[in-house]
Amino acid sequence: MIEMQMRVVENNFETRRGGVILAEKAGRRILRIYIGENEARAIDKALNRRFDRRPMTHDLIASIFEGLGVEILSVYIDELRDDTFFGKLVLSAPGEGGERRQVIIDSRPSDALALAARAAIPIFASEEVLDEAGEEMDL
């Protein structure tokens, strides 16, 4: 897995589509992931620390995790199938006897990235995804 960072969040109100650009932390490749308008808005707000008075769905999920003692460790973008990205949330959850256990949950990349933006957690992409969809850029 290659560590990535969010560089740009775009929102096109005419097409009702958004996008996020993930860039390699130690490289020149980027991933463009097209997402819904609401998800792009949620990611942009979290990155810029602008929160609504009432919690959005991603805020609710983060609050539920916090209330249950679940920590988000990282986000993976690990598959590209039929032009659709797939991702996972890697969580640390309370286990029996006070020990923590790792839990991996399937997630839409847009939802996982919205949570990552709130918690400032690492984002990773698989080498296979970068080989297939990555673009070389001068950043």
Summary of the structure (lengths in Angstrom):
residues: 139
radius of gyration: 15.3
end to end distance: 20.5
largest distance: 52.7
contacts: 417
relative contact order: 0.23
helix: 32%
strand: 45%
